[in-house]
Amino acid sequence: MSNPKHDKGEHYLTTPKAEPFLERLIFNNRPIILVVFAVLTLFLGYNAVKIQPDASFERMIPLEHPYIVNMLEHRDDLENLGNFVRIAVEVEEGDIFTQEYMETLKQITDEVFYLNGVDRSGLKSLWTSNVRWVEVTEQGFQGGTVIPDGYDGSRDSLEKLRQNVLRSNEVGRLISDNFQSTIVYAPLYEKNPETGEALDYGEFSRQLEEKIREKYEEQNPNIKIHIVGFAKKVGDLIEGIGSIAWFAGITILLTTLLLFWYSRAIAGTLVPVFTSIIAVFLQLGTLRLLGYGLDPYSVLVPFLVFAIGISHGVQIVNAMAVEAAKGFDAVTAARLAFRALYIPGMLALISDAFGFLTLFFIEIDVIRDLAVAAGIGVAFVIFTNLVLHVLIMSYVGISKGGIRHVQNHGEKQDRKWRVLSYFSHPGVAPISLLIAVIGLGLGLYYKQDLKIGDLDQGAPELRADSRYNKDNAYIINNYSTSADVLVVMVKTPEEQCTQYNVLRAMDTLQWELQNTPGVQSSVSLADVSKMVTKALNEGNWKWYEISRNQTIINASIREAPAGLINTDCSLTPVLVFLEDHKAETLETVVERVEQFAGNNSTDEHRFLLAAGNAGVEAATNEV
């Protein structure tokens, strides 16, 4: 005896007007489409496994923001202040004035010098010739490198080293306040000047670990290494990508268990997982063919694609189970499920794709890459879940256990939805709307306190107890010049950067900033001029001032450190060392500088924001 519902369903399926063209196209060509998917999966899957981690300093900053435009325009004059690493070499017992420590520091300096990507001309440590001391004596000026001539590690030469360190003005900068560590400062090239190849941050970070940290901590148990800087942070993020495979495996396992608990059908469990994984491989393979890699942000997109695929796959399995419970065979149930879901499913996925593509308007390349990766991934989910999924299910169908589960739990599910439907009952609906309005009001009120940027010290991308953040905390606590540097560029006509009015304006800006919360200290050409002018006058502190006499100014900055003045004297920076790069700190300091620039910039000099890693953070927060 025929099943009336079944007959009605069969008639409904075989009526040409009832069958959408897309449904007929897909289900009438099932073998061909499955072969196409198999070939495409093999080809793109082969490319997916070859995709490489990719990170670049310039791709992680908003290149079109005025601060970054200014920084890149003058990058040759700024000693690459936005991209560097600082390696603090700490002695855990005693101080730095021992032969053993100094020999270790020398070896580390030499090791860093030969690392690929290091701008060797800007390398600084106690052992480099650009770290010097100067003093005023009865005979005039005396000075030299901090490491004394004829240094041999003896007690006398170590005592001479101590004196030179105290006279060098590097305490708090290269030497810690407690004399238990010193810094090796290494500016980096974004691209190899000889080959033009971009710096491989993952490899550079591994070299720092293997050739510096592991080697010298193992060689000398009394030595501890701390490393901070953009390159090290990105390198640690790339290192974390390797462990993501374990999390991916755990995610797939847990998802599979939960799906089986929900569907009680092996096919209804494995097919959604399989097609979602296929979508991820198709996405990654396409990204590689388009020339993209996986940066520390877009590496999370495959998880998102997998989750979206599972979400839509569950709906298809559920719809098929409901139709199968009515007595339809696998093909019929698959067609009915497809017919019911392909339009709302496609609209939902297209909406997701457009939502991700709106990220493309953010002027940061890694965010745009993330938008492209997510958009491509969601596009493939449309095909793998609305086409491949239903085709596979049309062959394997829903098991009897899955059908019984739907039949047994249908009434319970109906009761749950009936309870939820009470929220729209005429008597309850006003209360539901009132709750929504209250929620909106609370959201708008607390939105006023929302901070854009980091809320804590260190790198928010890493755990608070990560090695990098511990290293960063050590440097902040032991040095007066933190790892967070905001650079204000002072632009003048050529050969005018040492004029009295320019230096006076810089000095005034420094005074205002040093009285601003969140600022540790600052350094500029004005400091050099005042210090040398004092030295030229028998070290008398009454002369610690910017002279109005241009001849005296010129003499005072004749030996200014590299990086504080460019070759044609048209740019000089003010280096502002911050306590941290929290959103509130950056907002306060940047606002103070912009206000000062608006009131004090003239045709003779203009104050431009911003370089340094804190300047990059400030620009990123504004985007």
KARAWO-V159752 format. One record per backbone hydrogen bond with DSSP energy under -0.5 kcal/mol. CO is the residue of the C=O (numbers start at 1). NH is the residue of the N-H. Records with the same first field share a line. If there is no record, write none. Layout:
BEGIN
CO: NH / NH
END
This chain:
BEGIN
2: 4
3: 7
4: 8
5: 9
6: 10
7: 11
8: 12
9: 13
10: 14
11: 15
12: 15
14: 16
15: 18 / 19
16: 19
18: 20
20: 24
21: 25
22: 26
23: 27
24: 28
26: 29
27: 30
29: 33
30: 34
31: 35
32: 36
33: 37
34: 38
35: 39
36: 40
37: 41
38: 42
39: 43
40: 44
41: 45
42: 46
43: 47
44: 48
45: 49
47: 50
48: 51
52: 294
56: 60
57: 60
58: 61
59: 366
61: 63 / 365
62: 65
65: 69
66: 70
67: 71
68: 72
69: 73
70: 74
72: 75
74: 77
75: 78 / 80
78: 81
80: 83
81: 613
83: 188
84: 230
85: 186
86: 88 / 228
87: 89 / 184
88: 90 / 226
89: 182
90: 92 / 224
96: 98
98: 102
99: 103
100: 104
101: 105
102: 106
103: 107
104: 108
105: 109
106: 110
107: 111
108: 112
109: 113
110: 114
112: 115
115: 118
117: 189
118: 120
119: 122
120: 123
124: 185
125: 128
126: 147
128: 131
130: 132
131: 146
133: 144
135: 137 / 142
137: 140
140: 137
142: 135
144: 133
146: 148
148: 151
154: 158
155: 159
156: 160
157: 161
158: 162
159: 163
160: 164
161: 165
162: 166
163: 167
164: 168
165: 168 / 170
167: 134
170: 173 / 174 / 175
172: 480 / 481
174: 183
175: 172
176: 179
179: 96
180: 91
181: 176
182: 89
183: 185
184: 87 / 186
185: 124
186: 85
187: 119
190: 199
192: 196
197: 192
199: 201
200: 204
201: 205
202: 206
203: 207
204: 208
205: 209
206: 210
207: 211 / 212
208: 212 / 213
209: 214
210: 215
212: 216
213: 217
214: 218
215: 219
216: 220
220: 223
222: 92
224: 90
226: 88
228: 86
229: 233
230: 234
231: 235
232: 236
233: 237
234: 238
235: 239
236: 240
237: 241
238: 241 / 242
239: 242 / 243
240: 243 / 244
241: 244 / 245
242: 245
243: 246 / 247
244: 248
245: 249
246: 250
247: 251
248: 252
249: 253
250: 254
251: 255
252: 256
253: 257
254: 258
255: 259
256: 260
257: 261
258: 262
259: 263
260: 264
265: 269
266: 269 / 270
267: 271
269: 273
270: 274
271: 275
272: 276
273: 277
274: 278
275: 279
276: 280
277: 281
278: 282
279: 283
280: 284
281: 285
282: 286
283: 287
284: 288
285: 289
286: 290
287: 292
288: 291
293: 295
294: 54
295: 299
297: 300
298: 301 / 302
300: 303 / 304
301: 305
302: 306
303: 307
304: 308
305: 309
306: 310
307: 311
308: 312
309: 313
310: 314
311: 315
312: 316
313: 317
314: 318
315: 319
316: 320
317: 321
318: 322
319: 323
320: 324
321: 325
322: 326
323: 326 / 328
324: 327
329: 333
330: 334
331: 335
332: 336
333: 337
334: 338
335: 339
336: 340
337: 341
338: 342
341: 345
342: 346
343: 347
344: 348
345: 349
346: 350
347: 351
348: 352
349: 353
350: 354
351: 355
352: 356
353: 357
354: 358
356: 359
357: 360
358: 361
359: 362
362: 364
363: 64
364: 367 / 368
365: 369
366: 370
367: 371
368: 372
369: 373
370: 374
371: 375
372: 376
373: 377
374: 378
375: 379
376: 380
377: 381
378: 382
379: 383
380: 384
381: 385 / 386
382: 386
383: 387 / 388
384: 389
387: 391
388: 392
389: 393
390: 394
391: 395
392: 395 / 396
393: 397
399: 403
400: 404
401: 405
402: 406
403: 407
404: 408
405: 409
406: 410
409: 413
410: 414
411: 415
412: 416
413: 417
414: 418
415: 419
416: 420
417: 421
418: 422
419: 422
420: 423
421: 424
422: 425
425: 428 / 429
426: 430
428: 431 / 432
429: 433
430: 434
431: 435
432: 436
433: 437
434: 438
435: 439
436: 440
437: 441
438: 442
439: 443
440: 444
441: 445
442: 446
443: 447
444: 448
445: 448
446: 449
447: 450
451: 453
454: 583
458: 460
459: 462
463: 466
466: 470
467: 471
468: 472
469: 473
470: 474
471: 475
472: 476
473: 477
474: 478
475: 479
478: 177
480: 482
483: 485
484: 578
485: 487 / 614 / 615
486: 488 / 576
487: 489 / 610 / 611
488: 574
489: 491 / 608
490: 572
491: 606
493: 496
496: 499
499: 503
500: 504
501: 505
502: 506
503: 507
504: 508
505: 509
506: 510
507: 511
508: 512
509: 513
510: 514
511: 515
512: 515
513: 516
516: 519
518: 520 / 579
521: 577
523: 575
524: 527 / 528
525: 529
526: 530
527: 531
528: 532
529: 533
530: 534
531: 535
532: 536
533: 537
534: 537 / 539 / 540
535: 538
537: 540
540: 543
541: 544
543: 545
545: 547
548: 550
549: 553
550: 554
551: 555
552: 556
553: 557
555: 558
557: 560
561: 564
565: 563
566: 569
568: 495
569: 496 / 497
570: 492
571: 566
572: 490
573: 575
574: 488 / 576
575: 523 / 577
576: 486 / 578
577: 520 / 521
578: 484
581: 454
582: 586
583: 587
584: 588
585: 589
586: 590
587: 591
588: 592
589: 593
590: 594
591: 595
592: 596
593: 597
594: 598
595: 599
596: 600
597: 601
604: 493
605: 602
606: 491 / 608
608: 489
611: 487 / 615
612: 616
613: 617
614: 618
615: 619
616: 620
617: 621
618: 622
619: 623
END
